[in-house]
Amino acid sequence: MRAEYKLKLTAKTIEDAAPKARAGLQQAQEKMGFIPNMYARMANSPGLFDTYQQGYAVFRAESGFTPVEQEVVFLTISRVNGCEYCMAAHSFVADKMSNVPGVVTDAIRNDTEIPDERLSALGKFTQIMVERHGLPKTSDVEAFLAAGYTERQILEIILAISVKTLSNYANHLFHTPVDAIFASRTWEDLRSSGYQNVAVK
């Protein structure tokens, strides 16, 4: 999903980024071997980029979710928000790094039932939290807890929503192109939008 308006800001590099953003780009280059297109664009706002990176790292390290569960959360948020870049990137990470079963990743990508009861409960609750703006019903919370999750993890989902809102919205406005490494998992949001300022490619 792309915003009708496309930001005219250019992608930043290690050479021309502000010092605070430069450190994040260098870290990505060292860890991943390249600078993702999303990072290069988010780096136009050092505060946004730094907040994203810190929140993402803390969620990965301290959320209490397994790597598979983390991808379910990130993919679900990105699908609900219609972020084509993040769907491709997280599908790739799910396949190659987090060992998410392909049937689980594809179910989220296709908005169909996740073939795992616990992960399905996680995906459904995450979707509810996004769509209802953090206002789940008591029955929604009870179903989430009954699946074996905790109240604290509700807060961790809020952290993940915050992190993905930063990246999803930035990608909408930048029309961020999918990196070649993620291209095999390109995803397109086929939903028709009622918003006049949103165009689906």
C-alpha positions, 0 to 999 in steps of 0.5 A, spaced: 500 500 500 502 506 498 500 513 500 498 518 494 503 522 496 510 520 495 516 523 500 521 527 496 526 526 501 532 521 498 535 515 501 541 516 506 547 513 506 553 512 511 556 518 508 551 523 508 546 521 514 546 525 520 551 522 525 545 519 529 542 516 523 549 514 521 551 509 526 544 505 525 546 505 518 553 502 519 550 497 524 546 495 519 551 494 514 556 490 519 550 486 521 546 484 515 552 486 509 547 491 506 543 497 508 536 495 507 532 500 503 527 502 508 533 504 513 536 508 508 529 512 508 527 512 515 534 515 516 532 522 514 529 522 521 534 520 526 529 520 531 524 516 528 530 511 525 533 510 532 526 509 536 525 504 530 531 500 531 531 500 539 524 498 539 525 493 534 531 490 538 528 490 545 522 487 542 526 481 539 530 480 546 525 481 551 518 480 549 518 473 551 515 471 544 519 466 541 522 468 534 516 464 530 511 468 535 515 474 533 514 473 526 507 472 527 506 478 530 510 483 525 507 479 519 500 480 522 501 488 523 504 489 517 499 485 513 493 489 517 497 496 515 498 493 508 505 494 508 508 491 502 515 492 504 515 489 511 511 483 508 516 481 503 522 483 508 519 479 514 516 473 510 524 472 508 526 473 515 521 468 517 523 463 512 531 464 512 532 466 520 526 465 524 524 458 522 517 459 521 513 453 518 512 456 510 504 454 511 504 459 517 507 465 514 503 463 507 497 463 512 498 470 514 500 473 508 493 470 505 489 472 511 487 465 512 487 461 518 494 459 521 494 452 522 497 452 529 492 453 535 497 457 539 500 461 533 493 462 531 490 465 537 496 470 537 495 472 530 488 474 531 489 478 538 495 482 534 490 483 529 484 485 534 489 490 537 491 493 531 484 494 528 481 496 534 486 501 536 488 497 543 481 496 545 480 489 545 474 486 548 474 482 555 473 475 551 479 477 546 484 478 552 481 471 555 482 467 549 489 470 548 491 468 555 487 461 555 492 460 549 498 460 554 500 468 553 501 473 559 498 480 560 505 482 560 505 480 552 499 484 551 504 490 552 509 487 548 504 487 542 503 494 543 511 495 543 511 491 536 505 495 533 509 501 535 515 499 532 511 497 525 507 503 525 514 507 524 516 502 519 509 501 515 507 508 515 514 510 513 514 505 507 507 508 505 510 515 504 516 513 501 513 507 496 520 504 499 522 499 493 523 492 496 530 490 496 533 484 491 534 479 497 527 480 499 524 479 492 522 472 492 517 474 498 514 480 494 507 481 497 501 485 494 495 488 498 489 487 494 484 490 498 480 495 495 481 502 500 476 507 501 481 512 503 482 517 497 489 518 499 491 511 498 493 507 492 494 500 492 499 498 486 
